[in-house]
Every structure is written in structure tokens, then in C-alpha cells.
Amino acid sequence: MNDNATWMQRDLASLWHPCTQMKDHETLPVTPIRSGKGVWLEDFEGHRYLDAISSWWVNILGHANERINARIKTQLDTLEHVILSGFTHQPVIELSERLGRLAPEGLGHCFYADNGSSAIEVALKMSYHYWHNQGRPEKRRFLTITNGYHGETLGALSVGDVAIFTDTYRSLLLDVIKVPAPDGFGLPRDQWIDQARAAFAHMEAALERHGDELAAVIVEPLIQCAGGMRMYPPEYLTWLREACDRHNVQLIFDEIAVGFGRTGTMFACEQAGVRPDYLCLSKAITGGYLPLSVVMTTDEIYAAFYDDYSTLRAFLHSHSYTGNPLACAAALATLDILEDDDVIATNRDKSARIEQVTAPLREHPHVGDVRQTGMVVAIEMVKDKATLEPYDFRERRGLRVFQHAMSRGAMLRPLGNVIYWMPPYVITPEEIDFLGEVTREGLEVATGR
Ligand SMILES: *Cc1c(COP(=O)(O)O)cnc(C)c1O
């Protein structure tokens, strides 16, 4: 049998799914996907679903993209993988050169890993180790903002602040300093900057107080994605860069979710006109095809590790699949398409259409906020529109939106009470309109209004 039910059964008998209470699947089916094309996924019975969340924010140029497929196939027949310590290969060299040209100037050294969390571990360890190599071992702590997300491994989890992921493991985590995040939630866009300025006072105070023991500050630029697509203005990053310099603290930008055009520019930090000391990239880097991540850093940091072997100053971190050639080939094809098709410029019209289609949802009696940055829009459901009091998470309103959307052929997968779209850039205006319809209906189903 090759129907949905058979695959569901076989799945539940043998898998344990990520980020899932498996008991949910007693009543909520897991959806077996047979194939994908463009923004569409198809199950084993021919039902199609619009992938409005880019398959966990990775797919930007569509499923089964012919140009990426072709590049990977060629690479596959040439070299599938080789150790990246003591050896190298063409795709990883070309990718590093290319990223160096695309990223803010001065991030000329690419250190690879194979997933986002590992890139965060690399950046944290590298920063700590940098200060160690500089004879400042007391600079060993990290400072971040509330509601951040940087991945699931213990170091990455330590600098994150989304309670459902971190709380259980608290006693295992590093002692990280957290200050209130800038957050435009519930505010008109022209007031985001005042809110951000008030929040920045806490950051400044923490830098002042802890600067001597801090290795680095880590933030997600412009959008706190897993934290519910909360957004803040680029000025915060400009102030942060200046303050980190003043207090001699390094700066890590986690652009794992927002890099490669998602916020309307190739990298979110471009909007602030600043360069971090470490730029972490993953997710869309391969167009959503294969796991790959990279930490880009400066000459100065690179030089702090560069010495005779016997001094033991080297950064000895590694992962087996670091810089995998197939993944690098997918990344090169992705960068080719972004450039050749002028995708980021083309997205401006799509982003405007998304704004048009979602603006009327502001009027809904249980929508507390509709916010957008580039190709991400979030519609936040609230119990009380006047006070912005949230719905109790146990009511699982988002799940109702998900179920309705699936029945209509759209994969919307809210984060708690936050419905969001983070679609592949190949989405058409008609498909944006369709998502608008499904979202409006989903809101009605979930809120009873
Ligand atoms: C997804 C994500 C990560 C973790 O990446 P994984 O590949 O899932 O380990 C880190 N930071 C941000 C901002 C993310 O969105």
C-alpha cells in the first residue's frame, strides 16, 4: 500500500519526531509528503499544500528547483564528500570567496559546520577562546536579549530564552546575562524606535556593569523568529555595535533564519550598516536542500589563533560533515539564482503584496498585531485586543489554524498564538492572495469570530 495511512502507521511505529509531543499524533495525523515542486508539497494521495513556512525557514527558491538539482547532480558525480581538515575542495573554496564578497566587509574567514546550532557553538567557543588567547580568560560570559533563539544544543540553548525549549534544561545551562529585548509588538511601526531605545538602556547598563567579564553579545538581527516573529528596528543594532566596541565586547549576529534576503536585504545587518565580529549563517544558505552552516569572522580574530602548533592556540573544533561538497554546491547554485534573477529586488513587490493582503486582518477582534519585515509577516492572535492579553497556550489556538489550513491546502504552522508566513521567494501574487484567504478563515475558526 502506498497511501497516506500506511506511511503514517509505519512512521509512528518507528520514528520519534523533532519538536513534537508524540501523543498528539493519536489524534493529529503526521502528513507524509511524497514530492515537492516550487511552493507546493504533495502527499501520497495527491493533496497539495502550499509550504508557507519554507519547510522550517530553509527553502527560499522552491522545492525541486531545477537549477539547484542540476548543480548537486554534477557535484555528486565528481566528489560527494571529503574531510575538510588538511584537505579542501572547489565548492567550499568558491563558496567562501563568494560569501566574503557578499557579507559586510571584513568577514573574510569562513569556518564551516553542518547545522545552525553548531554554528552558534562555534561562535561562542571562538569568542571565549579569542579572549583566552589574548590573555583575558576572565572574559568568559555572554550577554543576550530576552526571547531569543539560537538552537537546541546546550551552549546554543543557554543563550536562548524561549521558555518551552530552555526551562526544563535550566540547571544544565551556562549562566548567561539577559536584558529586555527591543520588541515592536502591538506598536505602530513609527513607535518601534522609541521602544527599542528604552530597551537599549538595559543593554547599555549591562555592558557597563559586566563588560570586563563578557566575551560577546549575541542577538538575532531584526526578527526573533522562534520567539514568535517579534521584530525590532535596525537602529538597535547600530547602537549595539557602537556600545560593544566601547566596552571591548565582541558581537555575534545569528542570521541563521534571517540571512539570504529574508528581511529584504541579503543580510539583515546591512540595514543597520554594521558588521558583527561573527556572522552565523545556515538554513537558506543551501536553498533548503542540505545541512550546512558557516561562521564568518574577521582578520583580527583569525590572527589571534594563528601561531606555532606548540602554543596550543588553534581552534580545534570540528564536525564530520563540515563543509560538505554537495551542500556547498547547493549553496553556490542558490547564490547564482539570487544574483542572476535579482531575487531580492523582485521580492519587494511580493513583500508589498503580502502587506496589502494582511493589513485588513488588523481589524479582526482577536488580532493584536500584524507586523512585517521583508518576506516575513506575523499575525498575532490575542484574547483581548485592548490589553493584548494572550490566549492561554493550553487552548492551542494556533493548532486550530494549522488544521484548518491543512484542510484548505496550505501549510501554516503557527508559533503558539502567532500565525506567520515565511514563504519561499518563488511564491506568486495569486498564491499570496490564497494564503490571505486561508489565514482569515483560520482566524475565524481559531477565535470563533
Ligand atoms: C533555526 C535556528 C537556529 C538553529 O539552527 P539548527 O540548524 O536548527 O540547529 C539558530 N538560530 C536561529 C536564529 C534559528 O532560527
PDBQT file of the ligand as one rigid body, heavy atoms in Angstrom, charges set to zero:
ROOT
HETATM    1  C1  LIG A 501      16.947  27.513  13.409  1.00  0.00    +0.000 C 
HETATM    2  C2  LIG A 501      17.799  28.464  14.135  1.00  0.00    +0.000 A 
HETATM    3  C3  LIG A 501      18.982  28.058  14.768  1.00  0.00    +0.000 A 
HETATM    4  C4  LIG A 501      19.391  26.606  14.872  1.00  0.00    +0.000 C 
HETATM    5  O1  LIG A 501      19.642  26.031  13.637  1.00  0.00    +0.000 OA
HETATM    6  P1  LIG A 501      19.509  24.433  13.506  1.00  0.00    +0.000 P 
HETATM    7  O2  LIG A 501      20.027  24.139  12.142  1.00  0.00    +0.000 OA
HETATM    8  O3  LIG A 501      18.051  24.129  13.656  1.00  0.00    +0.000 OA
HETATM    9  O4  LIG A 501      20.333  23.826  14.584  1.00  0.00    +0.000 OA
HETATM   10  C5  LIG A 501      19.777  29.021  15.354  1.00  0.00    +0.000 A 
HETATM   11  N1  LIG A 501      19.415  30.312  15.329  1.00  0.00    +0.000 NA
HETATM   12  C6  LIG A 501      18.306  30.751  14.725  1.00  0.00    +0.000 A 
HETATM   13  C7  LIG A 501      18.002  32.205  14.708  1.00  0.00    +0.000 C 
HETATM   14  C8  LIG A 501      17.431  29.844  14.136  1.00  0.00    +0.000 A 
HETATM   15  O5  LIG A 501      16.297  30.269  13.598  1.00  0.00    +0.000 OA
ENDROOT
TORSDOF 0
